[in-house]
Amino acid sequence: MRRIIYLMLIIAIGMSGLLAKDYYLYVAAESEDEVALIRFDGKTAHVEKRIPVGVWPLEIEGPHGLSVSPDGEYWYLSMAHGMPYGHLYKYKTGSDEMVDRVELGLFPATMGISNATGLLYIVNFNLHGSHSESSTVSIVDPDEMIEIDRVETGIMPHGSRLLNNGLKHYSVAMMSGTLYEIDAMSMEVTRTLSTEPKMKSMSNHMSHNMKKMDHSKMNMGSNKKDSMAKMNHKMPPEKPTWVYPHPKDDRLYVVNNGTHNVVEVDVKKWAVTRTFKTDKGPYNCEVTNDGKYLVITYKSAAKTGVWDLSTGKEIAKFNNTRKVTHGVSISPDSRYAFVSVEGVGKEPGAVEVFDLKTLKPVAIAEIGKQAGGIAFWKMAD
């Protein structure tokens, strides 16, 4: 009998070991020129490594956006500040050694890699430029680290994300109040859409006719809303900062930082179908892989919200441990949301972990100042 109990105990311990997972992700500290590798073991978040980045030891170069290659072999970092242009850096996961870098536009920011083309698409936020001039999306071959094209979009583009099938790229332009769709194959803008909750008939008409226009000869700032922004030098009230696709690729979620809402866009109809009224200053968002939850960071409110997409209701809201909530990355198993929080002044940044099953905060790891860009690397037994 004792032998049976002993064997059962061994099996139970072995099974618990098989079920336990470690979650790894990279987080940029923009005011430290540093990237932290975080490991979460299901209970505690650990800073496994602090990785110095950049090439100017006496200057703050501003690491901003992060992305990990689909095979998990490399991670990519946008370095925002330059003379005057920023760079895209490539690092090897594991060793975290820099492999190469390529110069891009003014203030390169967020990025994504297409599962269809293998190319990397990164917005040039152009924080240093005029708030009335359109900017671009750089398209980079991440193997050779060569910029192969630039596509003009709107004023201060941000939130660079692709459909899961890799065929369409989406970004939003803060000063234009517009969502842009780029065909990943043709590398052309195919549709635009105002991000305001209630669409005007003129905006809809213009958006659906974008496909029929010659994009090689078109100034993408020439649509009505961009033209008004240029003439009046006024920021549209929506100030969209982020876009994220649903796992089924049939919907997009666009964060309107200025009007405190997130709009759901039907990709096929190319129209806003739902509006989620949020807390103050929503900034980033991400959808769980199971399509159940939308997690939104509220930058101005220093909170994080969890929304049930089936009901359109917010089911949980967490107070972050410090001010200025920034980015979110959800584990592939849809279990945990990892949120970067910048902090204020000399206060260290942090990565906070929220359990999406129990809807409770579970861990925190402090990193360098102004924690921002965040990207999931892997789960390991």
TAKANOR-V358791 format. One record per residue. N is the residue number from 1. PHI is phi as a letter, one per 20 degrees, with the letter a starting at -180 (none if undefined). OMEGA is omega in whole degrees, -180 to 180 (none if undefined). BURIAL is 1 if it has 16 or more other C-alpha atoms within 10 Angstrom, else 0. Layout:
BEGIN
N,PHI,OMEGA,BURIAL / N,PHI,OMEGA,BURIAL
END
This chain:
BEGIN
1,none,179,0 / 2,f,-180,0 / 3,f,180,0 / 4,f,179,0 / 5,f,-179,0 / 6,f,179,0 / 7,f,179,0 / 8,f,179,0 / 9,f,179,0 / 10,f,180,0 / 11,f,-179,0 / 12,f,178,0 / 13,f,178,0 / 14,f,180,0 / 15,f,179,0 / 16,f,176,0 / 17,f,179,0 / 18,f,-177,0 / 19,f,-179,0 / 20,f,-180,0 / 21,c,170,0 / 22,d,180,0 / 23,d,-178,1 / 24,d,176,1 / 25,b,178,1 / 26,d,180,1 / 27,c,-179,1 / 28,e,172,1 / 29,d,-168,1 / 30,f,-179,1 / 31,e,179,1 / 32,c,-170,1 / 33,l,-174,1 / 34,b,173,1 / 35,c,-180,1 / 36,d,171,1 / 37,e,-177,1 / 38,d,173,1 / 39,c,176,1 / 40,d,-174,1 / 41,e,-178,1 / 42,n,179,0 / 43,c,-174,0 / 44,c,176,0 / 45,e,-176,1 / 46,d,170,1 / 47,e,-177,1 / 48,f,-175,0 / 49,a,171,0 / 50,d,-171,1 / 51,d,176,0 / 52,f,-179,0 / 53,c,-180,1 / 54,n,-176,1 / 55,c,180,0 / 56,d,-175,0 / 57,f,-177,0 / 58,d,-178,0 / 59,c,172,0 / 60,e,-176,1 / 61,e,172,1 / 62,m,173,1 / 63,f,-171,1 / 64,c,-176,1 / 65,e,-179,1 / 66,c,173,1 / 67,b,178,1 / 68,d,180,1 / 69,f,-178,1 / 70,g,179,0 / 71,e,177,0 / 72,m,-175,0 / 73,e,-176,0 / 74,c,170,1 / 75,c,-173,1 / 76,c,-174,1 / 77,c,173,1 / 78,e,177,1 / 79,d,-164,1 / 80,f,-172,1 / 81,e,180,1 / 82,b,-178,1 / 83,c,-2,0 / 84,e,-169,0 / 85,e,178,1 / 86,e,-176,1 / 87,c,168,1 / 88,d,180,1 / 89,d,178,1 / 90,c,-180,1 / 91,c,176,1 / 92,e,177,1 / 93,f,-178,1 / 94,n,178,0 / 95,f,-180,0 / 96,l,176,1 / 97,e,178,0 / 98,f,-179,1 / 99,e,-176,0 / 100,a,173,0 / 101,b,179,1 / 102,b,179,1 / 103,f,179,1 / 104,c,-177,1 / 105,e,179,1 / 106,f,176,1 / 107,l,174,1 / 108,f,-171,1 / 109,c,-173,1 / 110,e,-171,1 / 111,b,174,1 / 112,b,179,1 / 113,d,-178,1 / 114,f,174,1 / 115,f,-179,1 / 116,e,-176,0 / 117,d,-175,0 / 118,m,-179,1 / 119,e,-180,1 / 120,d,-178,1 / 121,d,-174,1 / 122,c,-179,1 / 123,e,172,1 / 124,d,-171,1 / 125,f,176,1 / 126,l,178,1 / 127,f,-176,1 / 128,e,-175,0 / 129,e,178,0 / 130,f,179,0 / 131,e,176,1 / 132,c,-178,1 / 133,d,178,1 / 134,f,178,1 / 135,d,-169,1 / 136,b,167,1 / 137,d,177,1 / 138,e,177,1 / 139,d,-170,1 / 140,c,169,1 / 141,e,-174,1 / 142,f,176,1 / 143,f,-179,0 / 144,e,-176,0 / 145,l,178,1 / 146,c,174,0 / 147,f,-175,1 / 148,d,179,0 / 149,a,170,0 / 150,c,-179,1 / 151,d,-179,1 / 152,f,178,1 / 153,c,-174,1 / 154,d,-175,1 / 155,e,-178,1 / 156,l,179,1 / 157,f,-179,1 / 158,b,175,1 / 159,m,-177,1 / 160,f,-180,1 / 161,b,180,1 / 162,d,170,1 / 163,f,-180,1 / 164,f,176,1 / 165,e,175,0 / 166,m,-173,1 / 167,e,-179,1 / 168,c,177,1 / 169,d,-179,1 / 170,c,173,1 / 171,b,177,1 / 172,c,179,1 / 173,d,-174,1 / 174,g,-174,1 / 175,f,178,1 / 176,d,-178,1 / 177,m,-170,1 / 178,c,172,1 / 179,e,-179,1 / 180,d,175,1 / 181,d,176,1 / 182,d,173,1 / 183,f,-175,1 / 184,f,-179,1 / 185,e,-177,0 / 186,e,-179,0 / 187,l,178,1 / 188,c,172,1 / 189,f,-178,1 / 190,d,179,1 / 191,b,170,1 / 192,c,-178,1 / 193,b,173,1 / 194,f,-178,1 / 195,e,179,1 / 196,f,-176,1 / 197,g,180,1 / 198,d,-176,0 / 199,f,173,0 / 200,e,-177,0 / 201,g,-180,0 / 202,f,179,0 / 203,f,178,0 / 204,f,-178,0 / 205,f,-179,0 / 206,f,-178,0 / 207,f,-177,1 / 208,f,-180,1 / 209,e,180,0 / 210,f,-178,1 / 211,f,-174,0 / 212,e,-175,0 / 213,e,178,0 / 214,e,-174,0 / 215,f,180,0 / 216,f,-178,0 / 217,d,-171,0 / 218,d,171,0 / 219,e,-174,0 / 220,f,176,1 / 221,e,-173,1 / 222,e,177,0 / 223,f,-169,1 / 224,g,-174,0 / 225,f,178,1 / 226,f,-180,1 / 227,f,178,0 / 228,f,179,1 / 229,f,-180,1 / 230,f,-177,1 / 231,f,-174,0 / 232,e,-177,0 / 233,l,180,0 / 234,d,179,0 / 235,f,174,1 / 236,g,-174,1 / 237,f,-175,1 / 238,f,-177,1 / 239,l,-178,1 / 240,f,-177,1 / 241,d,-173,1 / 242,b,173,1 / 243,b,-179,1 / 244,b,-179,1 / 245,e,170,1 / 246,f,180,1 / 247,g,179,1 / 248,e,179,0 / 249,m,-179,1 / 250,d,-179,0 / 251,c,173,1 / 252,c,177,1 / 253,d,-175,1 / 254,d,-178,1 / 255,e,175,1 / 256,e,-175,1 / 257,f,-174,1 / 258,f,-178,1 / 259,d,172,1 / 260,l,175,1 / 261,b,172,1 / 262,c,179,1 / 263,d,176,1 / 264,e,-178,1 / 265,d,174,1 / 266,f,-175,1 / 267,f,-179,0 / 268,f,-180,0 / 269,f,-177,0 / 270,l,-178,1 / 271,b,175,1 / 272,f,-177,1 / 273,d,178,0 / 274,b,176,0 / 275,c,177,1 / 276,d,178,1 / 277,f,-171,1 / 278,d,172,1 / 279,f,-172,1 / 280,f,170,1 / 281,m,175,1 / 282,g,-173,1 / 283,c,178,1 / 284,c,175,1 / 285,b,174,1 / 286,b,180,1 / 287,d,177,1 / 288,f,-178,1 / 289,f,178,1 / 290,e,177,0 / 291,m,-174,0 / 292,e,-172,0 / 293,d,169,1 / 294,d,179,1 / 295,d,-175,1 / 296,c,173,1 / 297,e,179,1 / 298,d,-173,1 / 299,f,-177,1 / 300,f,-177,1 / 301,e,-177,1 / 302,l,180,1 / 303,c,176,1 / 304,c,-178,1 / 305,d,177,1 / 306,d,-177,1 / 307,d,175,1 / 308,e,-175,0 / 309,f,179,0 / 310,f,-178,0 / 311,d,-176,0 / 312,m,-178,0 / 313,d,174,0 / 314,e,-175,1 / 315,d,178,0 / 316,b,175,0 / 317,b,-176,1 / 318,d,170,1 / 319,e,176,0 / 320,f,-171,1 / 321,f,176,1 / 322,b,-175,1 / 323,f,175,1 / 324,m,175,1 / 325,f,-173,1 / 326,c,-169,1 / 327,d,178,1 / 328,b,174,1 / 329,c,-176,1 / 330,d,180,1 / 331,f,-177,1 / 332,g,179,1 / 333,e,177,0 / 334,m,-174,1 / 335,e,-173,1 / 336,c,172,1 / 337,d,179,1 / 338,d,-173,1 / 339,d,176,1 / 340,e,-179,1 / 341,c,-171,1 / 342,f,-169,1 / 343,n,-178,1 / 344,c,178,0 / 345,m,-178,0 / 346,e,180,0 / 347,f,179,0 / 348,f,174,1 / 349,f,-177,1 / 350,b,169,1 / 351,d,-179,1 / 352,d,-175,1 / 353,d,180,1 / 354,c,179,1 / 355,e,-177,1 / 356,e,175,1 / 357,e,-180,0 / 358,e,-177,0 / 359,l,179,0 / 360,c,172,0 / 361,f,-175,1 / 362,c,-176,0 / 363,a,177,1 / 364,b,175,1 / 365,c,178,1 / 366,e,178,1 / 367,c,-179,1 / 368,f,-176,1 / 369,f,177,1 / 370,m,176,1 / 371,f,-175,1 / 372,c,-178,1 / 373,g,-177,1 / 374,b,-179,1 / 375,b,179,1 / 376,f,178,1 / 377,d,-173,1 / 378,a,167,0 / 379,d,-179,1 / 380,c,178,0 / 381,f,none,0
END
